[in-house]
């Protein structure tokens, strides 16, 4: 995750409410949190990348599917750009300090994946294994997701017009751009991912009570629970793995959101 992005988010979450707290201490919306259910919406940005774990490539682990092995390990580099989030909030009060929240929305982002040392020139007895494959080592992965998180929010007692909280839960993501059912794969220049994904997320924020509404800047981390990678088909020589996806054991979203919520 981008350090500057996280630092900016932390400053926004704490400095803005602190500055407001220095003003006249009139308590706004005194009965807001007594409602059993209320609604809102959010806008935000995200910086989503991938965590990548690899199979053993040393040749000593007989259970490793990576074949052939190379002098240099094959791996991937992920360059993620900023994306956006938009959605609405349904908040149900369970207790004075505990709320159940459903925050359906849309999330979009883009990533550039570069395959490092993919061993495209591997041969057997001088005959290329991947003779018909592309030599392209870079993939543009753009994604639009339906994001459906179910979260528990634990708040402190209200202090004037601010109320810090922590939040966490699970979410389901539907990837509209997954290419999962695409008959083409990296041998034809197509990188494929799963449509259906499950995440867990944790974060914190500060409720900021204003005259007409409640404003909440928050920062949240999101972590994939399932492997989102769809492996390439076997090459013509089926004893060998794909030079692109073959070395990858797990590929899953790791990211951070900055949301601005209005309730």
C-alpha positions in Angstrom: 0.0 0.0 0.0 1.1 3.5 -0.8 2.6 5.2 2.3 1.7 8.7 1.2 -1.9 7.6 0.6 -2.1 6.1 4.1 -0.5 9.2 5.7 -2.9 11.5 3.9 -5.9 9.4 5.1 -4.7 9.5 8.7 -4.3 13.2 8.6 -7.8 13.7 7.1 -9.4 11.4 9.7 -7.9 13.1 12.7 -7.1 16.7 11.8 -10.4 17.7 10.3 -12.5 16.7 13.4 -9.8 18.2 15.7 -10.0 21.6 14.0 -13.8 21.5 14.2 -13.6 20.7 17.9 -11.9 24.0 18.6 -15.0 25.9 17.5 -18.0 26.8 19.6 -19.2 23.6 21.3 -22.8 23.5 20.3 -24.0 19.9 20.1 -25.5 19.2 16.7 -28.0 16.4 15.9 -28.4 15.3 19.6 -30.9 12.6 18.8 -29.2 11.3 15.6 -27.8 8.1 17.2 -31.1 7.2 18.9 -32.7 6.1 15.7 -32.9 2.3 15.1 -32.1 2.6 11.4 -30.8 5.4 9.2 -29.3 5.8 5.7 -26.5 7.6 4.0 -24.1 7.4 1.1 -20.3 7.5 0.6 -17.7 8.6 -1.9 -14.1 7.5 -1.8 -10.9 6.5 -3.3 -9.0 3.2 -3.1 -5.5 1.9 -3.7 -5.9 -1.8 -4.3 -3.0 -4.0 -5.2 -2.3 -7.8 -4.9 -0.6 -10.0 -2.5 1.2 -12.8 -4.4 2.6 -16.0 -3.0 4.6 -18.4 -5.0 5.3 -22.2 -5.3 8.8 -23.4 -4.6 10.9 -22.9 -7.7 14.2 -24.5 -6.5 13.4 -27.9 -8.0 13.8 -29.6 -4.6 10.1 -29.7 -3.7 8.6 -32.5 -5.7 5.1 -31.3 -4.9 5.7 -27.9 -6.6 3.9 -27.7 -10.0 6.5 -25.2 -11.4 8.2 -26.9 -14.4 10.7 -26.1 -15.7 12.6 -24.4 -12.9 15.0 -21.6 -13.8 18.2 -20.1 -12.3 16.2 -17.0 -11.4 12.8 -17.2 -9.8 9.8 -16.1 -11.8 7.6 -13.6 -10.0 5.3 -10.6 -10.8 5.4 -6.9 -10.0 2.1 -5.1 -9.4 1.7 -1.3 -10.0 -1.7 -0.1 -8.8 -3.3 3.2 -9.6 -5.9 5.1 -7.6 -9.5 4.0 -8.0 -12.9 5.2 -6.8 -15.7 4.0 -4.6 -19.3 5.0 -4.5 -22.3 3.5 -2.6 -24.9 3.9 0.1 -25.2 3.0 3.7 -27.9 1.2 5.7 -27.1 1.4 9.5 -29.0 -0.6 12.1 -28.4 0.3 15.8 -27.9 -2.8 17.9 -26.6 -1.0 21.1 -25.7 2.5 22.1 -22.1 1.8 20.9 -22.6 -1.0 18.3 -24.1 -0.7 14.9 -24.6 -3.2 12.1 -23.9 -1.7 8.7 -24.5 -2.8 5.1 -22.6 -0.7 2.6 -23.3 -1.8 -1.0 -21.5 0.0 -3.7 -19.3 0.0 -6.8 -15.6 0.1 -6.8 -13.2 0.6 -9.7 -9.4 0.5 -10.1 -6.7 -0.5 -12.5 -3.4 -2.4 -12.1 -0.4 -3.1 -14.3 1.1 -6.6 -13.8 4.6 -7.3 -15.0 5.9 -10.8 -15.2 9.5 -11.0 -14.2 11.7 -13.7 -15.8 8.8 -15.8 -17.0 11.1 -18.3 -18.8 9.4 -17.9 -22.1 12.4 -19.3 -24.0 12.4 -22.6 -22.1 13.3 -25.6 -24.4 13.4 -29.4 -24.3 16.2 -30.9 -26.4 16.5 -27.6 -28.2 12.8 -27.4 -29.0 10.9 -24.4 -27.5 8.1 -25.5 -25.1 6.1 -22.3 -25.6 6.7 -22.0 -29.3 3.3 -20.4 -30.1 3.1 -18.1 -27.0 3.3 -14.3 -27.0 6.4 -12.7 -25.6 4.4 -9.9 -23.9 5.3 -9.7 -20.2 2.9 -7.0 -19.2 -0.9 -7.1 -18.5 -3.3 -4.2 -17.9 -5.9 -5.4 -15.3 -8.8 -3.0 -15.0 -11.6 -4.0 -12.6 -15.1 -2.8 -11.7 -16.6 -4.6 -8.7 -19.9 -4.8 -7.0 -18.8 -4.5 -3.4 -21.2 -5.8 -0.7 -19.7 -5.5 2.9 -21.5 -6.4 6.1 -19.8 -4.7 9.0 -19.9 -4.2 12.7 -19.2 -0.7 13.9 -17.9 -0.1 17.5 -18.1 3.5 18.6 -16.9 5.4 21.7 -19.3 7.6 23.6 -19.9 10.9 21.9 -17.7 13.8 22.9 -19.3 17.1 21.8 -19.6 16.7 18.0 -17.1 13.9 17.4 -17.3 10.2 17.9 -14.3 7.9 17.0 -15.0 4.3 16.1 -13.5 1.1 14.7 -15.2 -1.1 12.1 -14.7 -4.6 10.7 -16.5 -7.4 8.9 -16.7 -9.4 5.7 -17.6 -8.5 2.1 -18.5 -10.2 -1.2 -17.1 -8.7 -4.4 -18.4 -9.5 -7.9 -15.8 -8.7 -10.5 -17.5 -7.5 -13.7 -14.1 -7.6 -15.6 -12.8 -10.9 -14.4 -12.4 -12.7 -17.8 -13.0 -15.9 -15.9 -15.0 -17.5 -18.7 -12.8 -16.2 -21.4 -11.5 -19.1 -23.5 -8.2 -17.1 -24.0 -5.5 -16.9 -21.4 -2.0 -15.4 -21.1 -0.9 -17.5 -24.1 -3.2 -15.2 -26.1 -2.4 -12.1 -23.9 -5.5 -12.3 -21.6 -5.1 -12.3 -17.8 -8.0 -14.0 -16.0 -9.4 -13.6 -12.5 -12.4 -15.1 -10.6 -15.8 -13.4 -10.6 -16.8 -14.3 -7.1 -14.5 -13.2 -4.2 -14.7 -12.9 -0.5 -12.9 -10.3 1.6 -12.5 -9.2 5.2 -12.0 -5.6 6.1 -11.0 -3.6 9.1 -10.8 0.2 9.7 -11.4 3.2 11.8 -12.9 6.6 11.5 -14.5 9.6 13.2 -18.1 10.6 13.1 -18.3 14.4 12.8 -21.7 15.8 13.7 -22.7 18.9 11.6 -25.8 21.1 11.6 -27.8 19.1 9.1 -26.0 15.8 8.7 -23.2 13.5 10.0 -19.9 13.5 8.1 -17.5 10.6 8.5 -14.0 10.3 7.0 -12.6 6.8 7.5 -9.8 4.6 6.4 -10.2 0.9 5.8 -8.0 -2.1 4.8 -9.4 -4.9 2.6 -7.9 -8.4 2.3 -8.9 -11.2 0.0 -9.7 -14.6 1.6 -9.8 -16.6 -1.7 -7.3 -17.0 -4.5 -8.5 -14.7 -7.3 -6.2 -16.1 -10.0 -7.6 -18.2 -12.8 -4.7 -20.4 -14.0 -3.7 -20.6 -17.7 -4.4 -23.7 -19.6 -1.6 -26.2 -20.0 0.8 -25.6 -22.9 1.0 -28.2 -25.7 3.6 -30.0 -23.8 1.4 -30.8 -20.7 4.3 -31.8 -18.5 5.1 -28.1 -18.2 3.3 -25.3 -16.4 2.3 -21.9 -17.7 5.3 -19.5 -17.6 2.9 -16.7 -16.4 0.6 -18.2 -13.8 2.4 -21.5 -13.1 4.6 -20.2 -10.4 1.8 -18.4 -8.5 0.2 -20.2 -5.6 -2.0 -17.4 -4.4 -3.0 -14.0 -5.8 -5.5 -11.9 -3.8 -6.5 -8.3 -3.3 -4.8 -6.2 -0.6 -5.8 -2.6 -0.5 -6.9 0.5 1.4 -10.0 2.7 1.1 -10.5 6.3 2.1 -14.3 6.9 2.3 -16.2 10.1 3.0 -19.6 9.2 4.3 -22.7 11.5 4.7 -25.6 10.3 6.8 
